[in-house]
């Protein structure tokens, strides 16, 4: 029994505690690890917010140059089929100028025509400046109005037929015009 008591006393005397220096080293290690983790989290947050800002500015650039339809879509016919489609466009509020030169080779607007039988990309079109009447730069700016005339004489667009026109400026969103011709074709048809 004495032997057991001596072993217990020896075991009790050999227990070592954590000193203040060891505690300080452990706390410093925790602070360093927390600092590195916080730096990584902040860097990732700043990087992702920068990417988000780039996405927002890119989206704004695409919508700034958008066109808007002003007024009705007019179809000129020969009594049996549509020969041309005419509509007015203006720059969307706050938009950047859009090149309306049909003969341009770069930075040009493209117009596509589609109906139930035809998918024609980059159709022939002309522009007539309405406001102001002295536009010489072929750039549609804020406050200006232009009339677009699409030649559809080569198409088979007749009475009671749906069609879609996509106006694609070099920058900005696509303007889609979807209409259906009436059951009877007059010489001039207003498709609202």
PyMOL commands that set and color helices and strands:
alter all, ss='L'
color gray80, all
select helices_A, chain A and resi 2-13+20-64
alter helices_A, ss='H'
color red, helices_A
select strands_A, chain A and resi 67-77+82-91+98-99+110-115+119-120+125-131+139-140+145-151+162-168+174-180+188-190
alter strands_A, ss='S'
color yellow, strands_A
deselect
rebuild
show_as cartoon
